[in-house]
């Protein structure tokens, strides 16, 4: 027998949650073949089998928390697919003999004893022979719904109980409860939902981590936000003129993010405290520029990092942002993709946000919020008004080490760079 353990997951990651079993007991597995998907605070990782054989037993169910080094499954290196171990087979072979002996013994007992014995037999629920066939996730779901799987009729031709069967049993139980009048119970927390449909869903490990860390930032930093606006006319005109040539030369689209990344780096070089972090009583001024790019996924916000962004061209930045975004949405990011980062850019504009106050990505002390581009009338001078494509920008910063003067000056510098982007493009 070979034990499957949770492998080392990377720096600062010591545990995870079984998100999904990719194999079930009785399945043939090859060495290196993935058998489970594990959700950690940052990314999902797949756990491979270290041996070739048959997956004999799952020691953890989907939704269970596990630690690095913990045994989660057992592989029988000598097993056969679809069959059990030699001990199980011998146990199954001897079962008919035992059953026959029990019947003979029972026939010799008095009638009263038989009746008593029959009652005992009926009370048995979890013997291996009578235990309903269901996956770990379905068993967990049934427990959460308060349903006994022994009372559920499986719709599968082979008798396997599925999630839909549990749902049907839940609906049936609800109808029974409605027909049976109950005495008024003591008021509880659930009473406030009486008569109103609700759905109670457990937060994923990643969502719990996001919630915890965002709250910590609010409690442990002196976070403040300052705002400005950028006239996007020059960037939009430049992109219009150069986008086709740029894509032909670099095989990647010229977007807004590379302009903002280049502008942010130039402003960070001028105001280095926004590229720093606090460690105890010291300020660590970082002389490199690893820019985090916030990406929204179905499982929550993640912030992959474009490393050494100051050394990259516009095309390289655009390509890396596209690659990281695709990995994030396909749940293929690695821990290395998410580690580090000296400053973060988040773009709520892709969802139509006009204005927001982004929350710091600790231990960083600065984050830039981009927003939707909106055509608005702008006073060019005392006599002239023009419709211009305008974007509000927001800089949230840690006031413990960044003063208001530096924060405001940072945004003004960024505004000036973006409104005259030719120099940025020439540098890239």
PyMOL commands that set and color helices and strands:
alter all, ss='L'
color gray80, all
select helices_A, chain A and resi 86-108+111-123+136-145+149-151+163-179+189-193+205-220+233-250+257-270+272-275+309-311+314-329+335-338+348-351+404-418+422-427
alter helices_A, ss='H'
color red, helices_A
select strands_A, chain A and resi 2-5+15-21+28-29+34-39+44-48+53-58+65-67+71-76+223-231+276-279+282-285+291-297+300-306+343-347+366-370+374-379+385-398
alter strands_A, ss='S'
color yellow, strands_A
deselect
rebuild
show_as cartoon
